[in-house]
Amino acid sequence: LGSGGGLPGLVLARLWPTSTWVLLDGNRRRTEWLVVAVSTLGMADRVQVRCQRAEESGRDPALRGWADLVTARSFAPPAVTAECAAPLLAVGGVLIVSEPPGGDPARWPAQGLEQLGLSIDGLIVEPAAFQRLRQVAPCPDRFPRRVGVPTKRPLF
């Protein structure tokens, strides 16, 4: 989510050469750069770049429930990140989110995550802080809400 300059998406795609990836970002300039980077790195056959809002991607039948892994680095507050990522994840899939130093589990309330079919799967604090969430049930069809709504009215 919010692939920006390609971290960590391009690095992960390079580390797992047999995997397929979709890099999402709503900014045209960033996605144009990512297209060039993917081509230059020789990964165009397995890495797709989409200039699309995360809320729109979560409603796209080609992406909904498709991903085994979603990453988010400096994307949005926890409630927005969870609502945008959950529709993309397959049941059993994992969301990895970069966290402030030390991490704070209170940022991810179980009750709020349950609405999206997510559960806490652990906090990683070394070498940096990451929250790991698992998609334990399909994300309900009502999520994600329209573009901008998750930010204006967060679930938690």
N, C-alpha and C positions, 0 to 999 in steps of 0.2 A: 504494500500500500504506500502510495506516495514515493515512488522509486527515485525521484529527484535525479541525482548524479549517478545512480546505479549501485549505491551501497545500501544493503548488502547483496541485492539481487544479482548483479553481474558477478560478484565474487563467488556466491553460492552456485550459480550456474556453471562457472568455470571449474569449481571443485567437484561437481557431480555431472560429468560429461554425458551420462546416459539419461539425464532427466530433462523434462520440459518445463518451461517457465513462462509466466506472463508478468511483465513489468507494467504496473499501472501508475499513471500520474495524470492529473487534470491540467497540467501546464504544457501547452504545445511546444514551447521552446525546449523544455527539458526532454520531452519525448522525441523530438527531432534529433537531439543530441544522442539519446539512448539508441535510436535506430542506427545511427552511424557507428556508435561504439559496439553494438551487437554484431554488425556486419564486419567491422574491422577485426573483432575477436574471433570471427568465423563461427558464430553461434546462431546465425539467422534461421537455420533449419529447425531449431528447437527452442528459441527464445523469441517470444512475441512481445511487442511493445504496443501498449494501448493508451491513447490520450482520451481518458474517460474518468469521470468522477467515480469514486468508490461506491457511492449510493447507486449509480447507474449500473456499474459492473455487477453488483449484488443482485440485480434484477435480470441480468442477461442470462438466458437459458444455457448458453455455451460455457458460462463461468460458474453459475450457481451450483454449489455442492460439489465442485470439481477438484479443489485443491487439497493436497495432503499437508501442505505447509503454507502459511501466510506469515510474512514478516512485516513489522512496522517499526520504523526508526524515526522518532520525532514527527510522527504523523498527526496526532490529535490527543486530547485527553482520553483517559481510559474508556469512558462510556461511548464515545464516538468511535474510537478504534475498534472496540468490541462489536458495536452494531454494524460497522462497515465490513469487518472481517468475517463474522460468523456466517453470513449467507454464502460466502465463497468456499468455505471449508466443507469437505466431505465428513461424514460421521467418522470419528476416530482421528481426524486431522488435528494439527497443532498450530496454534498462533503463538509466535514469539515476538515479544514487544520489548524494546529497549526501555530501561527504567532509569530514574535518577539514581545517583550513587547510593548504594546500600539497599535500594528498593524498599517499598512500603506496601505490604499485602493489603492494607486497608483501602488502597486505591481501587481494588478489584473486589467489590462485595459479591459474595456468592449468590445472594438473592437476585441481584441485578443481572448477573451472568446467566443464571438459570433461565431467564426469559428468552435468551438467545440460543439456548442449547449448549452453552459453554460451562466448563467447570475449571477450577484452578488445578493445574497440574504441576506446580512447583515454581519456586523463585530461585533463580540462579544468581549468585552474587559475585562469583569469581570467574574470570578476570574482570568482568563488568556486570552490571545488574540487568537481568532480563526476567520478565514474567512469562511463564509458559502456561498457556490455557489449552484445554482439549475440547473439541466439539463432540459431546457425548450424545446428542440428539439432533435431528435435523432442525435447522433454524426455521422458525415459523414464517409462513409466507408474508406476514405483515411487515417483516423487516427485510432490508433496511427501509426506513421511511424516506419520503421525498428528499431531494437534494437540499441540504441546509438544515433540515429539521433535526437531525441528530445533534447538531451543534447548538441550535437554539433551545431545544428541549431535551437535554440528555436523560437517558433512562435511569441513571444513578449518579 
